[in-house]
């Protein structure tokens, strides 16, 4: 049975599958970050076009996050107010982005100094910015968290609070829709600082929002190209299997200690993407 319709060597295919187990492993170990690798794996290892890669990434991230959210749902570790306040504008934005914005962007956007700026170049550069911000948030040590929360205390009680949350939710939806990433590293600070959600509930709420955003965003691409359902279900199962492994390993290794190390790894991935897109 041909699982991937693209012309791949067996090594590329097996390496791609192994990468998705690793993505799930990271999600199980540190609770996030691994999904940032889905798009580079799909494009550079499995050779999918950028439109399909970002779309498939949304499905894989959505299904994996939904699975990861079950534990939090069962224990009640989520903020229902945050879900409807943040998720509704965010999911509408990600759906409209996938359905209407991306299709109107031509593959060859414009040419400058004999360099053709393509849709893939724009998306991957934006994706690299996202990776760098994510990696920095994992590398740096959190300091003065209580002071930061106090700084936003008055803002939380002001009339601008809810409009600001909606604008941030739409921004997350726009970025997720373009690059096919969950955006958990953006969602959690919003929930903790601006919506006064505890960290434990913020993680569960974030997983639920990511699952909703990603799966709804994926539906915006249905009908635009032939979807390889067998492939995306297989890699989703592999990623979920990786979560099992990561959750088990987390009993012996603290995820907090591995987070900065993975942050440096994703930073290197971002540098490689910039090098590949701009110079190779």
PyMOL commands that set and color helices and strands:
alter all, ss='L'
color gray80, all
select helices_A, chain A and resi 10-30+34-45+50-75+80-104+119-139+145-151+153-156+160-179+184-194+199-219+229-249+255-279
alter helices_A, ss='H'
color red, helices_A
select strands_A, chain A and resi 108-112+115-118
alter strands_A, ss='S'
color yellow, strands_A
deselect
rebuild
show_as cartoon
